[in-house]
Amino acid sequence: MTSIRVSHLRKSFGKVLAVDDLSFEVPSGTVTAFLGPNGAGKTTTLRMLLGLVTPTAGEATIAGVPYRDLDRPLERVGAVLEATAFHPGLTAFTHLEAVRVAAGLGGARVGQVLQQVDLESAAHRRVGGFSLGMRQRLALATALLGEPEVLILDEPANGLDPLGMRWLRGFLRAYALDGNTVLISTHVLAEVEQVADHVVIISDGRLRWSGSPAGGSSLEELYLEVAG
């Protein structure tokens, strides 16, 4: 079963072709690594998938429908595209509580997600004093508020120290083992190699490779071969 499907997706910004006839599928219950060099079109693709950018052509769907047509989307999809978009004067708890109330979610969720991302001790600290790694955890907590079936994460390991990266790896693996689906865009190949069930590699806005990592080659070798 496919949770995410990108079909003949194309996006132009004036004369710049950012995504060019891109098609791939993300199987349910997997961690899928979405890889490519800077400027490959990864973030633009994720933004089209989340309805933040309108495709020039083609379609991107989650559970068979565009994001904008999902019923109660925060309970279907959690996304992290930017880990710095927080009001610096709010505490982590206040930020999450505001999102929870706006989404009509249960009152217990804020405490639960703070525990999930190991931010309980920082719940009442102002976000302006957070490190980048702590902001990454808060962004993930925000994405988890609706208990979504799908997580879409853009560079979630940014700013994490080795312990934080180990924690993230274990969290994503456990999340997928519970039957959920994770699509993660990253440049940290050594980390994602330890958790990814499926890999999608693009370059110049086009698909270069899609499948399950297997055989004797490392993910880095595969990446350099098809995207270099």
NORMO-V19399 format. One record per residue. N is the residue number from 1. RES is the residue in three letters. PHI is phi in degrees with one decimal (NA if undefined). D_FIRST is the distance of its C-alpha to the first C-alpha in whole Angstrom. Layout:
N/RES/PHI/D_FIRST + N/RES/PHI/D_FIRST
//
This chain:
1/MET/NA/0 + 2/THR/-106.2/4 + 3/SER/-82.9/7 + 4/ILE/-125.3/9 + 5/ARG/-134.5/11 + 6/VAL/-112.4/14 + 7/SER/-127.8/16 + 8/HIS/49.3/19 + 9/LEU/-76.0/20 + 10/ARG/-142.4/24 + 11/LYS/-144.7/27 + 12/SER/-114.7/30 + 13/PHE/-114.0/33 + 14/GLY/65.1/36 + 15/LYS/-90.0/37 + 16/VAL/-92.0/34 + 17/LEU/-94.2/31 + 18/ALA/-85.9/28 + 19/VAL/-133.8/25 + 20/ASP/-128.7/25 + 21/ASP/53.0/23 + 22/LEU/-89.6/20 + 23/SER/-135.7/16 + 24/PHE/-164.4/13 + 25/GLU/-128.4/10 + 26/VAL/-115.4/9 + 27/PRO/-67.2/6 + 28/SER/-63.9/6 + 29/GLY/70.5/9 + 30/THR/-124.7/11 + 31/VAL/-100.4/14 + 32/THR/-108.4/14 + 33/ALA/-88.7/17 + 34/PHE/-108.6/18 + 35/LEU/-118.1/22 + 36/GLY/165.4/25 + 37/PRO/-67.5/28 + 38/ASN/-56.0/30 + 39/GLY/82.3/30 + 40/ALA/-73.1/27 + 41/GLY/109.5/25 + 42/LYS/-64.2/23 + 43/THR/-64.6/24 + 44/THR/-60.8/25 + 45/THR/-62.7/21 + 46/LEU/-62.9/20 + 47/ARG/-66.9/23 + 48/MET/-67.8/21 + 49/LEU/-61.3/18 + 50/LEU/-94.9/20 + 51/GLY/74.5/22 + 52/LEU/-87.7/25 + 53/VAL/-132.1/26 + 54/THR/-87.5/26 + 55/PRO/-62.9/24 + 56/THR/-71.3/27 + 57/ALA/-158.1/24 + 58/GLY/85.4/21 + 59/GLU/-150.3/18 + 60/ALA/-128.6/16 + 61/THR/-129.9/13 + 62/ILE/-125.3/12 + 63/ALA/54.9/9 + 64/GLY/89.4/11 + 65/VAL/-133.8/14 + 66/PRO/-61.8/17 + 67/TYR/-53.0/18 + 68/ARG/-62.6/21 + 69/ASP/-97.8/20 + 70/LEU/-70.3/18 + 71/ASP/-79.7/20 + 72/ARG/48.6/21 + 73/PRO/-58.5/20 + 74/LEU/-67.0/21 + 75/GLU/-91.9/19 + 76/ARG/-109.2/16 + 77/VAL/-136.1/17 + 78/GLY/-112.3/19 + 79/ALA/-135.2/21 + 80/VAL/-130.7/24 + 81/LEU/-110.2/25 + 82/GLU/-150.3/29 + 83/ALA/-94.6/30 + 84/THR/-116.4/34 + 85/ALA/-86.8/33 + 86/PHE/-124.8/35 + 87/HIS/-72.2/39 + 88/PRO/-65.0/41 + 89/GLY/-85.0/43 + 90/LEU/-85.1/40 + 91/THR/-81.9/40 + 92/ALA/-59.0/36 + 93/PHE/-62.7/36 + 94/THR/-64.1/38 + 95/HIS/-58.6/35 + 96/LEU/-66.6/32 + 97/GLU/-64.5/34 + 98/ALA/-63.9/34 + 99/VAL/-66.5/31 + 100/ARG/-60.9/30 + 101/VAL/-64.0/33 + 102/ALA/-62.2/32 + 103/ALA/-89.5/28 + 104/GLY/69.7/29 + 105/LEU/-94.3/28 + 106/GLY/-64.0/29 + 107/GLY/-64.8/33 + 108/ALA/-81.4/32 + 109/ARG/-65.2/29 + 110/VAL/-60.6/31 + 111/GLY/-61.8/33 + 112/GLN/-66.4/29 + 113/VAL/-73.5/28 + 114/LEU/-61.9/31 + 115/GLN/-68.9/31 + 116/GLN/-57.4/27 + 117/VAL/-99.7/28 + 118/ASP/60.7/32 + 119/LEU/-118.9/34 + 120/GLU/-56.7/36 + 121/SER/-71.2/39 + 122/ALA/-107.8/39 + 123/ALA/-57.5/38 + 124/HIS/-109.0/41 + 125/ARG/-91.3/42 + 126/ARG/-71.8/42 + 127/VAL/-64.4/39 + 128/GLY/-58.9/42 + 129/GLY/-97.6/42 + 130/PHE/-77.2/39 + 131/SER/-73.3/38 + 132/LEU/-61.8/35 + 133/GLY/-63.9/33 + 134/MET/-67.9/34 + 135/ARG/-65.1/33 + 136/GLN/-61.5/30 + 137/ARG/-65.9/29 + 138/LEU/-66.8/30 + 139/ALA/-62.2/28 + 140/LEU/-66.2/25 + 141/ALA/-58.6/27 + 142/THR/-62.3/27 + 143/ALA/-64.9/23 + 144/LEU/-86.9/22 + 145/LEU/-54.9/25 + 146/GLY/-86.3/22 + 147/GLU/50.5/20 + 148/PRO/-72.0/17 + 149/GLU/-83.5/13 + 150/VAL/-129.4/13 + 151/LEU/-115.4/16 + 152/ILE/-122.0/17 + 153/LEU/-126.4/21 + 154/ASP/-106.3/23 + 155/GLU/52.5/25 + 156/PRO/-70.5/25 + 157/ALA/-87.9/28 + 158/ASN/-57.3/30 + 159/GLY/85.1/34 + 160/LEU/-81.5/32 + 161/ASP/-80.1/35 + 162/PRO/-54.4/34 + 163/LEU/-67.0/33 + 164/GLY/-65.0/31 + 165/MET/-67.7/29 + 166/ARG/-63.8/29 + 167/TRP/-61.7/28 + 168/LEU/-61.4/25 + 169/ARG/-59.6/24 + 170/GLY/-66.0/24 + 171/PHE/-63.4/22 + 172/LEU/-64.6/19 + 173/ARG/-62.7/19 + 174/ALA/-65.7/19 + 175/TYR/-63.4/17 + 176/ALA/-70.3/14 + 177/LEU/-64.2/15 + 178/ASP/-80.0/15 + 179/GLY/97.5/11 + 180/ASN/-89.0/12 + 181/THR/-121.3/11 + 182/VAL/-124.9/14 + 183/LEU/-115.1/15 + 184/ILE/-126.4/18 + 185/SER/-94.3/21 + 186/THR/-159.3/24 + 187/HIS/-107.7/27 + 188/VAL/-86.7/27 + 189/LEU/-65.0/26 + 190/ALA/-62.5/28 + 191/GLU/-74.1/26 + 192/VAL/-67.7/22 + 193/GLU/-61.3/23 + 194/GLN/-82.2/23 + 195/VAL/-128.0/20 + 196/ALA/-76.6/17 + 197/ASP/-91.3/14 + 198/HIS/-142.8/14 + 199/VAL/-133.2/16 + 200/VAL/-123.3/17 + 201/ILE/-118.9/20 + 202/ILE/-125.1/22 + 203/SER/-155.1/26 + 204/ASP/53.4/28 + 205/GLY/77.4/25 + 206/ARG/-119.6/23 + 207/LEU/-69.9/21 + 208/ARG/-111.2/22 + 209/TRP/-165.7/20 + 210/SER/-149.0/16 + 211/GLY/161.8/15 + 212/SER/-90.3/15 + 213/PRO/-63.0/19 + 214/ALA/-157.5/21 + 215/GLY/84.7/24 + 216/GLY/-84.7/27 + 217/SER/-77.0/27 + 218/SER/-79.4/27 + 219/LEU/-62.3/24 + 220/GLU/-62.9/28 + 221/GLU/-63.7/29 + 222/LEU/-63.0/25 + 223/TYR/-59.3/26 + 224/LEU/-64.7/29 + 225/GLU/-68.2/29 + 226/VAL/-98.1/26 + 227/ALA/-113.3/27 + 228/GLY/-75.3/31
//
